[in-house]
Amino acid sequence: MNEQWKVLKTNEQYKIALKRTIEIFHAEEGTPEDEELDLLLLLVKDYETRHYNIPDPDPLEVIKLKLEEKGLKQKDLEHIIGSKGYVSQVLSGKKELTLKMVKGLHNFLGISADILIADR
């Protein structure tokens, strides 16, 4: 394990850590490389959190993407959201998702509830 890893402060340090992370990404569990990987993942995540603004995904876009991935249509959400018109209003942003809808969408489409209740 590389004992010199420290908090990443420069873009150059970040790139070096990222390169090493990729090199050892499939390290066998319990090996020194596995421990190094755990540390690198924390350091890279910390650097990215401090330097890159990654916006939260739009819940409605995630729903639409999941429908497309699963080969489903808006009508397949009627048993969760309500009538055809209401589904359309929710997916266009005219109506808000309720907690009951969030639970149903989470169970039906496998979308994290955190994403579905994110502020838009």
VEXMI-942863 format. One line per field, with one value per residue: residue number from 1; residue in three letters; x, y, z of N, C-alpha, C, O, CB in turn. Coordinates in Angstrom, 3 decimals. Glycine has a CB too. Example, Ala and Ser with C-alpha at 12.3 -4.5 7.8 and 13.67 -1.06 7.14 Angstrom:
# residues 2
pos 1, 2
code ALA, SER
n_xx 13.190, 12.850
n_yy -5.690, -2.250
n_zz 7.800, 7.080
ca_xx 12.300, 13.670
ca_yy -4.500, -1.060
ca_zz 7.800, 7.140
c_xx 13.200, 12.900
c_yy -3.300, 0.030
c_zz 7.800, 7.870
o_xx 14.236, 13.409
o_yy -3.319, 1.138
o_zz 8.465, 8.039
cb_xx 11.308, 14.084
cb_yy -4.473, -0.598
cb_zz 9.046, 5.725
This chain:
# residues 120
pos 1, 2, 3, 4, 5, 6, 7, 8, 9, 10, 11, 12, 13, 14, 15, 16, 17, 18, 19, 20, 21, 22, 23, 24, 25, 26, 27, 28, 29, 30, 31, 32, 33, 34, 35, 36, 37, 38, 39, 40, 41, 42, 43, 44, 45, 46, 47, 48, 49, 50, 51, 52, 53, 54, 55, 56, 57, 58, 59, 60, 61, 62, 63, 64, 65, 66, 67, 68, 69, 70, 71, 72, 73, 74, 75, 76, 77, 78, 79, 80, 81, 82, 83, 84, 85, 86, 87, 88, 89, 90, 91, 92, 93, 94, 95, 96, 97, 98, 99, 100, 101, 102, 103, 104, 105, 106, 107, 108, 109, 110, 111, 112, 113, 114, 115, 116, 117, 118, 119, 120
code MET, ASN, GLU, GLN, TRP, LYS, VAL, LEU, LYS, THR, ASN, GLU, GLN, TYR, LYS, ILE, ALA, LEU, LYS, ARG, THR, ILE, GLU, ILE, PHE, HIS, ALA, GLU, GLU, GLY, THR, PRO, GLU, ASP, GLU, GLU, LEU, ASP, LEU, LEU, LEU, LEU, LEU, VAL, LYS, ASP, TYR, GLU, THR, ARG, HIS, TYR, ASN, ILE, PRO, ASP, PRO, ASP, PRO, LEU, GLU, VAL, ILE, LYS, LEU, LYS, LEU, GLU, GLU, LYS, GLY, LEU, LYS, GLN, LYS, ASP, LEU, GLU, HIS, ILE, ILE, GLY, SER, LYS, GLY, TYR, VAL, SER, GLN, VAL, LEU, SER, GLY, LYS, LYS, GLU, LEU, THR, LEU, LYS, MET, VAL, LYS, GLY, LEU, HIS, ASN, PHE, LEU, GLY, ILE, SER, ALA, ASP, ILE, LEU, ILE, ALA, ASP, ARG
n_xx 0.838, 0.463, 1.849, 1.892, -0.395, -2.467, -4.808, -6.269, -5.241, -4.624, -5.257, -3.499, -2.658, -5.111, -5.544, -3.458, -4.178, -6.633, -5.841, -4.362, -6.393, -7.958, -6.143, -5.974, -8.528, -9.880, -8.895, -8.095, -10.102, -9.143, -6.467, -3.381, -3.647, -6.398, -7.029, -5.712, -7.208, -9.709, -9.026, -8.212, -10.621, -12.133, -10.583, -10.669, -13.422, -13.852, -12.298, -13.664, -16.170, -15.532, -14.607, -16.124, -19.276, -21.872, -24.957, -28.090, -30.049, -32.919, -36.009, -38.260, -37.140, -35.609, -37.602, -38.800, -36.624, -36.250, -38.669, -38.303, -36.002, -37.058, -38.898, -41.472, -44.595, -46.215, -48.794, -48.424, -47.951, -50.291, -51.581, -50.182, -49.981, -52.388, -55.106, -54.786, -54.517, -53.669, -51.221, -49.823, -49.826, -48.270, -45.798, -45.128, -44.578, -46.549, -48.100, -47.377, -45.332, -46.648, -46.097, -47.087, -47.048, -44.291, -43.387, -44.662, -43.495, -40.846, -40.918, -41.957, -40.355, -37.825, -36.412, -34.451, -35.787, -34.725, -33.938, -36.392, -37.688, -36.203, -35.483, -36.696
n_yy -1.186, 2.212, 4.392, 7.103, 8.507, 11.303, 13.899, 15.058, 17.859, 19.215, 19.374, 17.788, 15.899, 14.667, 13.503, 11.635, 9.995, 9.070, 7.639, 5.589, 4.415, 3.301, 1.451, -0.439, -1.251, -3.724, -5.120, -7.872, -8.829, -7.970, -7.676, -5.713, -3.880, -3.700, -2.375, 0.006, 0.837, 1.332, 3.588, 5.373, 5.667, 7.100, 9.451, 10.417, 10.794, 12.767, 14.884, 15.332, 16.089, 18.514, 20.005, 19.701, 20.441, 18.487, 18.171, 17.204, 14.558, 15.162, 14.260, 13.630, 13.235, 11.000, 9.119, 8.978, 8.003, 5.485, 4.276, 4.108, 2.467, 0.076, -0.518, 0.450, 2.302, 5.517, 4.880, 2.619, 3.490, 4.224, 2.713, 3.423, 6.238, 7.384, 8.487, 8.594, 11.234, 12.448, 11.184, 12.211, 14.937, 14.864, 13.884, 15.972, 17.917, 19.529, 18.675, 17.647, 14.954, 12.631, 11.249, 8.657, 8.057, 8.198, 6.022, 3.934, 4.239, 3.811, 1.100, -0.088, 0.807, 0.786, 3.035, 5.119, 6.439, 8.783, 10.182, 10.624, 12.331, 14.574, 18.073, 20.186
n_zz 0.000, -0.753, 1.323, 1.297, 0.588, 0.841, 1.760, -1.174, -2.894, -5.188, -8.744, -10.146, -8.202, -7.827, -10.382, -10.439, -8.293, -9.231, -11.504, -10.275, -8.791, -10.806, -11.795, -9.699, -9.290, -9.333, -7.189, -5.076, -2.344, 0.965, 0.502, 0.426, -1.695, -1.891, 0.492, -0.043, -2.233, -1.000, 0.543, -1.495, -2.909, -1.052, -0.874, -3.526, -3.860, -1.904, -2.980, -5.403, -4.423, -3.253, -5.443, -7.782, -8.963, -8.881, -10.042, -8.523, -9.873, -11.956, -10.727, -12.351, -14.862, -14.320, -13.797, -16.348, -17.822, -16.603, -17.306, -20.068, -20.174, -19.212, -21.105, -20.820, -20.770, -20.199, -19.398, -17.918, -15.408, -14.275, -12.293, -10.099, -9.955, -10.902, -12.962, -16.610, -17.460, -15.091, -14.642, -16.815, -16.112, -13.775, -14.768, -16.406, -14.671, -13.656, -11.585, -8.254, -6.980, -4.683, -1.384, -1.363, -4.083, -4.526, -3.006, -4.406, -6.984, -6.346, -5.566, -7.925, -10.114, -9.106, -8.315, -6.311, -3.330, -2.357, -4.641, -5.832, -4.047, -4.078, -4.034, -6.559
ca_xx 0.000, 1.183, 1.638, 1.998, -1.649, -2.978, -5.927, -5.934, -5.436, -4.428, -5.787, -2.475, -2.784, -6.373, -5.349, -2.592, -4.991, -7.640, -5.146, -4.053, -7.678, -8.333, -5.173, -6.196, -9.975, -10.342, -8.016, -8.700, -10.486, -8.237, -5.070, -2.950, -4.222, -7.805, -7.025, -5.324, -8.370, -10.690, -8.539, -8.261, -12.008, -12.510, -9.869, -11.198, -14.774, -13.698, -11.827, -14.747, -17.203, -15.056, -14.238, -17.056, -20.679, -22.657, -26.343, -28.970, -30.849, -34.321, -36.816, -39.136, -36.298, -35.227, -38.788, -38.928, -35.518, -36.547, -39.742, -37.694, -35.119, -37.863, -39.840, -42.813, -45.241, -46.830, -50.004, -48.017, -47.862, -51.629, -51.936, -49.424, -50.203, -53.795, -55.600, -53.866, -54.300, -52.906, -49.853, -49.262, -49.583, -47.146, -44.563, -44.811, -44.227, -47.693, -48.559, -46.276, -45.367, -47.005, -45.302, -47.634, -46.519, -42.855, -43.252, -45.046, -42.482, -39.651, -41.133, -42.247, -39.270, -36.533, -35.738, -34.231, -36.729, -33.969, -33.998, -37.777, -38.138, -35.242, -36.041, -36.468
ca_yy 0.000, 3.473, 5.065, 8.546, 9.141, 12.328, 14.638, 15.571, 19.308, 19.768, 18.570, 16.797, 14.832, 13.997, 12.660, 10.517, 9.098, 8.465, 6.645, 4.445, 3.790, 2.474, 0.336, -1.461, -1.302, -5.103, -5.749, -8.950, -8.406, -8.300, -7.442, -4.320, -3.068, -3.481, -1.314, 1.230, 1.215, 1.945, 4.922, 6.195, 5.996, 8.184, 10.668, 10.893, 11.302, 14.024, 15.903, 15.626, 16.815, 19.881, 20.730, 19.529, 20.552, 17.499, 18.415, 16.063, 14.274, 15.574, 13.053, 13.309, 12.681, 9.649, 8.272, 8.779, 7.143, 4.127, 3.752, 3.764, 1.314, -1.115, -0.689, 0.755, 3.548, 6.289, 4.193, 1.602, 4.133, 4.617, 2.030, 4.067, 7.683, 7.725, 8.478, 8.919, 12.679, 12.786, 10.722, 13.207, 16.165, 14.626, 13.769, 17.271, 18.821, 20.367, 18.140, 17.126, 13.569, 12.452, 10.197, 7.370, 7.839, 7.939, 4.634, 3.072, 4.333, 3.155, -0.348, -0.523, 1.111, 0.620, 4.333, 5.508, 7.442, 10.028, 10.879, 11.019, 13.423, 15.676, 19.379, 20.525
ca_zz 0.000, -0.821, 2.609, 1.158, 0.182, 1.737, 1.185, -2.502, -2.905, -6.531, -9.846, -10.473, -7.205, -8.138, -11.569, -10.054, -7.458, -10.100, -12.320, -9.405, -8.465, -11.962, -11.868, -8.668, -9.044, -9.125, -6.189, -4.302, -1.001, 2.051, 0.113, 0.610, -2.766, -1.531, 1.501, -0.753, -3.032, -0.099, 0.872, -2.700, -3.218, -0.136, -1.249, -4.810, -3.608, -1.181, -3.929, -6.338, -3.688, -3.024, -6.661, -8.888, -8.590, -9.618, -9.636, -8.297, -11.063, -11.923, -10.479, -13.478, -15.926, -13.886, -14.025, -17.800, -18.237, -16.134, -18.160, -21.361, -19.960, -18.972, -22.203, -20.317, -21.212, -19.116, -18.919, -16.947, -14.099, -13.824, -11.049, -9.020, -9.910, -11.111, -14.337, -17.689, -17.418, -13.888, -14.908, -17.730, -15.356, -12.863, -15.540, -17.010, -13.585, -13.269, -10.290, -7.441, -6.528, -3.279, -0.761, -1.800, -5.432, -4.386, -2.553, -5.518, -8.040, -5.811, -5.645, -9.296, -11.048, -8.465, -8.179, -4.921, -2.814, -2.235, -5.933, -6.107, -3.178, -4.179, -4.412, -7.970
c_xx 0.874, 0.874, 1.619, 0.698, -2.125, -4.164, -5.472, -6.262, -5.278, -5.025, -4.781, -2.534, -4.037, -6.189, -4.485, -3.389, -6.037, -7.018, -4.848, -5.322, -8.095, -7.420, -5.515, -7.683, -10.480, -9.449, -8.801, -8.935, -9.469, -6.766, -4.686, -3.532, -5.698, -7.917, -6.672, -6.495, -9.431, -10.300, -8.632, -9.685, -12.509, -11.863, -10.404, -12.588, -14.721, -13.278, -12.949, -15.864, -16.806, -14.853, -15.225, -18.481, -21.478, -24.105, -27.107, -29.783, -32.288, -35.182, -37.688, -38.355, -35.863, -36.391, -38.920, -37.840, -35.775, -37.660, -39.159, -36.818, -35.909, -38.886, -41.284, -43.307, -45.813, -48.040, -49.679, -47.871, -49.224, -52.015, -51.209, -49.854, -51.671, -54.144, -54.510, -53.505, -53.445, -51.447, -49.148, -48.918, -48.390, -45.833, -44.187, -44.463, -45.352, -48.286, -47.360, -46.454, -45.765, -46.121, -45.779, -47.112, -45.035, -42.623, -43.582, -44.015, -41.180, -39.781, -41.253, -41.051, -37.879, -35.739, -35.615, -35.217, -36.027, -34.024, -35.405, -38.255, -37.189, -35.965, -35.719, -36.402
c_yy 1.238, 4.274, 6.582, 9.225, 10.090, 12.989, 15.259, 17.065, 19.923, 18.825, 17.482, 15.613, 14.000, 13.039, 11.441, 9.493, 8.363, 7.370, 5.385, 3.690, 2.845, 1.251, -0.792, -1.703, -2.712, -5.862, -6.798, -8.482, -8.866, -8.089, -5.993, -3.391, -2.760, -2.365, 0.030, 1.740, 1.894, 3.384, 5.853, 6.597, 7.129, 9.506, 11.265, 11.484, 12.651, 15.150, 16.315, 16.423, 18.278, 20.675, 20.622, 19.582, 19.598, 17.648, 17.120, 15.820, 14.745, 14.318, 12.657, 12.722, 11.258, 8.682, 7.953, 7.838, 5.692, 3.487, 3.267, 2.518, 0.017, -1.372, -0.448, 2.081, 4.268, 5.567, 3.118, 2.170, 4.484, 3.939, 2.629, 5.525, 8.068, 7.690, 8.863, 10.408, 13.090, 12.360, 11.753, 14.503, 16.011, 14.613, 15.059, 18.307, 19.718, 19.940, 17.550, 15.634, 13.547, 11.360, 8.804, 7.035, 7.488, 6.488, 3.665, 3.061, 3.658, 1.637, -0.842, -0.335, 0.954, 1.915, 4.664, 6.595, 8.780, 10.851, 11.427, 12.176, 14.615, 16.964, 19.646, 22.005
c_zz 0.000, 0.433, 2.482, 0.735, 1.262, 1.063, -0.130, -2.561, -4.284, -7.575, -10.241, -9.504, -7.473, -9.314, -11.252, -9.239, -8.298, -10.967, -11.493, -9.027, -9.580, -12.060, -10.897, -8.393, -8.755, -8.145, -5.405, -2.866, 0.033, 1.727, 0.403, -0.465, -2.489, -0.496, 0.867, -1.582, -2.169, 0.235, -0.332, -3.062, -2.326, -0.544, -2.551, -4.620, -2.893, -2.126, -4.870, -5.667, -3.510, -4.308, -7.828, -8.371, -9.468, -9.162, -9.410, -9.562, -10.876, -11.771, -11.675, -14.645, -15.591, -14.119, -15.512, -18.325, -17.829, -16.961, -19.485, -21.232, -19.852, -20.080, -21.788, -20.868, -19.998, -18.542, -17.889, -15.536, -13.514, -12.515, -9.840, -8.842, -10.040, -12.582, -15.343, -17.649, -16.231, -14.039, -15.784, -16.996, -14.406, -13.651, -16.262, -15.940, -13.116, -11.931, -9.575, -7.161, -5.057, -2.694, -1.175, -3.205, -5.375, -3.979, -3.692, -6.635, -7.609, -5.962, -7.086, -10.237, -10.438, -8.341, -6.693, -4.500, -2.654, -3.514, -6.162, -5.237, -3.187, -4.591, -5.872, -8.117
o_xx 1.901, -0.237, 1.356, 0.699, -2.183, -4.488, -4.425, -7.394, -5.749, -5.260, -5.175, -2.468, -4.015, -6.629, -4.750, -3.288, -6.287, -7.604, -5.056, -5.318, -8.533, -7.876, -5.364, -8.042, -11.431, -9.269, -9.986, -8.085, -8.990, -5.908, -5.555, -3.869, -6.181, -8.797, -7.260, -6.746, -9.990, -11.139, -9.081, -9.931, -13.227, -12.516, -10.571, -12.896, -15.463, -13.838, -13.163, -16.437, -17.646, -14.918, -15.140, -18.845, -21.726, -24.444, -26.818, -30.164, -32.812, -35.095, -37.832, -38.838, -35.761, -36.188, -39.127, -38.104, -35.545, -37.601, -39.471, -36.878, -35.474, -39.653, -42.206, -42.523, -45.888, -48.289, -50.532, -47.688, -49.311, -52.716, -51.580, -50.063, -52.139, -53.542, -53.459, -52.341, -52.596, -50.541, -48.004, -47.862, -47.592, -44.863, -43.042, -44.099, -45.139, -48.900, -46.443, -47.573, -45.274, -45.468, -44.974, -46.777, -44.573, -41.764, -42.863, -43.693, -40.504, -38.857, -40.714, -40.762, -36.876, -34.510, -36.564, -35.447, -36.665, -34.143, -35.578, -39.140, -37.346, -36.912, -34.618, -36.216
o_yy 1.292, 4.780, 7.278, 10.440, 9.738, 12.673, 15.904, 17.480, 21.035, 17.645, 16.381, 14.460, 12.774, 11.891, 10.343, 8.287, 7.176, 6.301, 4.264, 2.461, 1.724, 0.151, -1.966, -2.295, -2.870, -7.076, -6.637, -7.829, -9.999, -8.299, -5.144, -2.244, -1.678, -1.509, 1.059, 2.944, 2.918, 4.285, 6.992, 7.732, 8.015, 10.549, 12.480, 12.548, 13.571, 16.245, 17.504, 17.327, 19.172, 21.904, 21.406, 18.852, 19.869, 17.295, 16.088, 16.768, 14.728, 13.409, 11.471, 11.826, 10.410, 7.561, 6.800, 6.982, 4.774, 2.299, 2.175, 1.621, -1.023, -2.332, -1.058, 2.886, 3.703, 5.631, 2.742, 1.419, 4.982, 4.542, 2.370, 5.986, 8.979, 6.945, 9.386, 10.783, 13.974, 13.080, 12.121, 15.094, 16.937, 15.257, 15.218, 19.438, 20.583, 20.744, 17.021, 15.123, 14.356, 10.625, 7.883, 5.885, 6.593, 5.809, 2.690, 2.003, 3.016, 0.974, -1.893, -1.206, 0.985, 1.880, 4.503, 7.554, 9.822, 12.075, 12.553, 12.928, 15.550, 16.947, 19.368, 22.507
o_zz 0.677, 0.591, 3.463, 0.539, 2.440, -0.082, -0.196, -2.314, -4.526, -7.315, -10.625, -9.929, -7.358, -9.253, -11.740, -9.466, -8.092, -11.141, -11.955, -8.952, -9.325, -12.371, -11.232, -7.375, -7.990, -8.252, -5.115, -2.260, -0.010, 2.584, 0.603, -0.174, -2.821, -0.595, 1.200, -1.628, -2.563, 0.211, -0.204, -3.473, -2.789, -0.558, -2.659, -5.156, -3.239, -2.076, -5.108, -6.275, -3.606, -4.278, -8.772, -7.449, -10.643, -8.033, -10.016, -10.249, -9.762, -12.596, -11.971, -15.337, -16.478, -14.583, -15.891, -19.170, -18.617, -17.278, -19.960, -22.072, -20.346, -20.007, -22.329, -21.372, -18.907, -17.338, -17.085, -14.579, -12.392, -11.702, -8.695, -7.720, -9.358, -13.356, -14.975, -17.788, -16.346, -13.618, -15.518, -17.221, -14.256, -13.249, -16.686, -16.260, -12.267, -11.230, -10.203, -7.113, -4.270, -3.435, -1.320, -3.490, -6.084, -4.540, -3.911, -7.175, -8.413, -6.433, -7.429, -11.058, -11.151, -8.269, -5.926, -5.237, -2.800, -3.468, -6.628, -5.647, -2.403, -5.376, -6.349, -9.226
cb_xx -0.949, 0.807, 2.714, 3.061, -2.727, -1.878, -6.451, -6.705, -4.470, -2.920, -6.117, -1.077, -2.828, -7.475, -4.707, -1.369, -5.685, -8.301, -3.834, -3.322, -8.767, -8.264, -3.758, -5.501, -10.718, -10.391, -7.416, -7.804, -11.869, -8.447, -4.853, -1.417, -4.073, -8.440, -6.031, -4.090, -8.963, -10.821, -7.097, -7.627, -12.900, -12.111, -8.381, -11.241, -15.584, -12.673, -10.622, -15.308, -17.454, -13.766, -12.924, -16.798, -21.194, -22.122, -27.055, -29.903, -30.821, -34.713, -37.701, -39.888, -35.065, -34.807, -40.083, -38.853, -34.194, -36.943, -40.831, -36.857, -34.279, -38.573, -39.707, -42.819, -46.366, -47.238, -50.755, -46.706, -47.026, -52.656, -51.615, -47.913, -49.417, -54.109, -56.783, -54.482, -55.628, -53.531, -49.853, -50.244, -50.837, -47.334, -44.694, -45.993, -43.098, -48.772, -49.691, -46.178, -43.990, -48.518, -45.352, -49.194, -46.737, -42.222, -44.175, -46.374, -42.218, -39.432, -42.383, -43.447, -39.429, -35.733, -36.520, -32.786, -37.335, -32.522, -33.590, -38.690, -38.300, -34.117, -35.479, -37.563
cb_yy 0.004, 4.270, 4.657, 8.868, 8.087, 13.372, 15.731, 14.788, 19.957, 20.004, 19.470, 17.440, 15.423, 15.032, 13.474, 11.026, 9.892, 9.537, 7.239, 4.916, 4.861, 3.301, 0.847, -1.053, -0.741, -5.848, -4.681, -10.217, -8.945, -9.703, -7.768, -4.240, -3.787, -4.785, -1.648, 0.978, -0.016, 1.120, 4.852, 5.453, 4.758, 7.829, 10.377, 9.745, 10.290, 13.867, 15.380, 14.330, 16.158, 19.845, 20.249, 18.202, 22.024, 16.027, 19.254, 16.302, 12.771, 16.379, 13.269, 14.552, 13.570, 9.647, 8.974, 10.135, 7.640, 4.150, 4.835, 4.948, 1.514, -0.990, -2.069, 0.786, 3.262, 7.676, 3.567, 0.970, 5.377, 4.286, 0.542, 3.995, 8.351, 9.101, 9.427, 8.546, 13.407, 12.118, 9.314, 13.496, 16.554, 13.284, 12.655, 17.770, 19.657, 20.315, 17.059, 17.900, 12.868, 12.097, 10.333, 7.400, 9.090, 8.899, 4.366, 3.506, 5.807, 3.539, -0.728, 0.244, 2.511, -0.377, 5.466, 5.994, 6.989, 9.731, 9.926, 9.841, 12.921, 15.333, 20.521, 19.952
cb_zz 1.209, -2.101, 3.588, 0.172, -0.116, 2.099, 2.170, -3.614, -1.962, -6.813, -11.065, -10.443, -5.775, -8.455, -12.702, -9.239, -6.332, -10.986, -12.894, -8.133, -8.233, -13.273, -11.575, -7.378, -10.236, -10.460, -5.219, -4.326, -0.648, 2.448, -1.393, 0.590, -4.118, -0.985, 2.630, -1.658, -3.726, 1.193, 1.373, -3.861, -3.055, 1.305, -1.385, -5.845, -2.773, -0.052, -4.739, -6.921, -2.318, -2.260, -7.116, -9.625, -8.735, -9.380, -10.682, -7.068, -11.382, -13.218, -9.266, -13.933, -16.155, -12.382, -13.505, -18.536, -17.630, -14.651, -18.410, -21.901, -18.700, -17.647, -22.773, -18.785, -22.263, -19.614, -20.093, -17.380, -14.199, -14.893, -11.162, -9.308, -11.001, -10.531, -14.468, -19.053, -17.367, -12.647, -15.597, -18.871, -14.565, -12.092, -16.543, -17.861, -13.997, -14.346, -10.473, -6.119, -6.745, -3.115, 0.753, -1.787, -6.309, -3.349, -1.336, -6.065, -8.403, -4.318, -4.871, -9.837, -11.563, -9.219, -8.942, -4.721, -1.463, -1.877, -7.095, -5.910, -1.763, -5.198, -3.505, -8.875
